[in-house]
Amino acid sequence: HVEANLLNTLTNAAKATVNCEIISPDGKSLKKFSESENLKRKSQGVVKLESKLSSPVLWSPESPKLYKLVTTVSVAGKIVDQKETVFGLRTVAFDPTNGFLLNGKHYEIYGTCNHQDHAGVGAAIPDALQEFRVKKLKEFGCNAYRMSHNPPTPELLDACDRLGMLVMDESRLMGSDSENLKKWDDQIRRDRNHASVAIWCIANE
């Protein structure tokens, strides 16, 4: 399921065409599909598209295979915007009998709590150091990473996607007022396509 939010900043109406292409983990083009939307001047619109993949390669910490969705917006045959979204195909669930399920099978979680800081650099962690930390935890036998206690940087989630690490995506959200709920909504929308994100958590614990 693909949902593209469009914004027409022009002073005239426009017909926007959204083209999508799915790239396989080994770099091959698998699917192409498109949909068009007529937008009034200075207006917004949403285009929803669907496609199916037969025999998909499933993501897991042991085999972190990632697909790519390339979304292109065109007006009058000219490309006006393009975005690449990396994603993985997997299912997660909790079952009272079988515990945590990954891709329909019981899966043991071995995780750690990790703060967004590191000796010598504080909270401004370079991307390479994010990757080093995830790799080191995997060497220790970990397959899960809790973001204690604040929203993770996108770069850290990218590393967890690539290297294969389940994530508890956490916010220190402490209120249910509209401002706090807006922050939570923004975080979910930002992180929801990451294959690594399996659990969401609020309120510090």
ZAMARGU-4260 file (C-alpha; in steps of 0.2 Angstrom, whole numbers, plus 5000, padded with zeros to 4 digits):
<rodrens>
0) 5000/5000/5000 | 5007/5017/4995 | 5000/5033/5000 | 5007/5049/4993 | 5002/5066/5000
5) 5003/5080/4986 | 5003/5099/4987 | 5000/5110/4972 | 5008/5126/4975 | 5004/5133/4958
10) 4991/5147/4955 | 4982/5135/4942 | 4975/5118/4943 | 4986/5103/4939 | 4985/5085/4935
15) 4999/5075/4945 | 5004/5058/4940 | 5012/5047/4954 | 5023/5033/4947 | 5030/5020/4959
20) 5043/5007/4956 | 5048/4993/4968 | 5066/4988/4968 | 5071/4970/4974 | 5085/4967/4988
25) 5096/4962/4973 | 5093/4978/4964 | 5081/4972/4950 | 5065/4981/4945 | 5050/4971/4951
30) 5034/4982/4949 | 5029/4998/4941 | 5012/5006/4944 | 5004/5023/4944 | 4989/5034/4948
35) 4984/5052/4943 | 4975/5065/4954 | 4968/5082/4948 | 4973/5096/4960 | 4965/5113/4962
40) 4976/5128/4963 | 4985/5130/4980 | 4977/5113/4986 | 4982/5097/4994 | 4978/5079/4989
45) 4981/5061/4993 | 4984/5047/4980 | 4983/5029/4986 | 4990/5015/4976 | 4992/4996/4978
50) 5002/4982/4971 | 5007/4964/4975 | 5023/4955/4976 | 5023/4936/4974 | 5035/4926/4984
55) 5043/4941/4994 | 5059/4940/5003 | 5056/4942/5021 | 5066/4953/5032 | 5073/4947/5049
60) 5088/4950/5060 | 5097/4935/5052 | 5093/4940/5035 | 5089/4959/5034 | 5084/4960/5015
65) 5077/4977/5010 | 5067/4983/4996 | 5066/5001/4989 | 5051/5010/4983 | 5054/5024/4971
70) 5040/5037/4970 | 5040/5050/4956 | 5028/5064/4954 | 5026/5072/4937 | 5015/5086/4930
75) 5013/5088/4911 | 5027/5075/4908 | 5040/5084/4919 | 5046/5076/4935 | 5043/5088/4950
80) 5047/5077/4965 | 5055/5060/4969 | 5057/5050/4985 | 5066/5034/4988 | 5058/5024/5003
85) 5068/5009/5009 | 5057/4995/5017 | 5057/4977/5022 | 5043/4964/5022 | 5039/4955/5038
90) 5026/4952/5051 | 5026/4954/5070 | 5014/4949/5083 | 5012/4944/5101 | 5003/4928/5105
95) 4998/4922/5123 | 5004/4904/5119 | 5019/4906/5107 | 5025/4923/5113 | 5033/4935/5101
100) 5031/4930/5082 | 5042/4936/5068 | 5035/4931/5051 | 5023/4919/5059 | 5036/4909/5069
105) 5041/4910/5088 | 5056/4921/5090 | 5067/4924/5105 | 5071/4942/5109 | 5088/4946/5116
110) 5089/4965/5118 | 5097/4980/5127 | 5092/4997/5132 | 5103/5010/5123 | 5104/5029/5126
115) 5107/5041/5112 | 5125/5046/5118 | 5142/5039/5117 | 5159/5043/5126 | 5168/5057/5118
120) 5154/5064/5107 | 5139/5065/5118 | 5123/5065/5109 | 5130/5070/5093 | 5134/5053/5087
125) 5141/5051/5069 | 5133/5039/5058 | 5148/5027/5057 | 5147/5026/5076 | 5129/5022/5076
130) 5133/5007/5064 | 5148/5002/5075 | 5137/5001/5090 | 5124/4990/5081 | 5137/4979/5074
135) 5145/4977/5091 | 5128/4972/5100 | 5125/4959/5086 | 5142/4952/5090 | 5137/4950/5108
140) 5122/4940/5102 | 5109/4954/5103 | 5094/4955/5090 | 5084/4969/5098 | 5088/4987/5103
145) 5077/4998/5114 | 5078/5017/5111 | 5080/5023/5129 | 5071/5035/5132 | 5069/5047/5117
150) 5065/5046/5098 | 5079/5038/5088 | 5088/5047/5074 | 5083/5041/5057 | 5101/5036/5054
155) 5101/5024/5068 | 5085/5016/5062 | 5093/5015/5045 | 5108/5005/5052 | 5096/4993/5062
160) 5086/4990/5045 | 5102/4986/5036 | 5111/4976/5049 | 5096/4967/5056 | 5091/4973/5073
165) 5073/4973/5080 | 5069/4990/5087 | 5058/4996/5102 | 5054/5014/5095 | 5052/5025/5110
170) 5046/5042/5115 | 5047/5051/5132 | 5030/5057/5128 | 5021/5061/5145 | 5005/5070/5140
175) 4989/5066/5131 | 4986/5084/5125 | 4986/5089/5107 | 5004/5095/5106 | 5010/5078/5113
180) 4999/5068/5102 | 5005/5078/5087 | 5023/5074/5091 | 5019/5055/5093 | 5009/5055/5077
185) 5024/5063/5068 | 5036/5050/5075 | 5025/5036/5070 | 5024/5043/5052 | 5042/5046/5051
190) 5047/5029/5057 | 5033/5017/5051 | 5042/5011/5035 | 5057/5005/5044 | 5058/4986/5044
195) 5067/4985/5061 | 5053/4994/5071 | 5043/4980/5079 | 5037/4988/5095 | 5031/5006/5100
200) 5034/5013/5117 | 5029/5029/5126 | 5031/5037/5143 | 5049/5032/5147 | 5045/5014/5153
</rodrens>
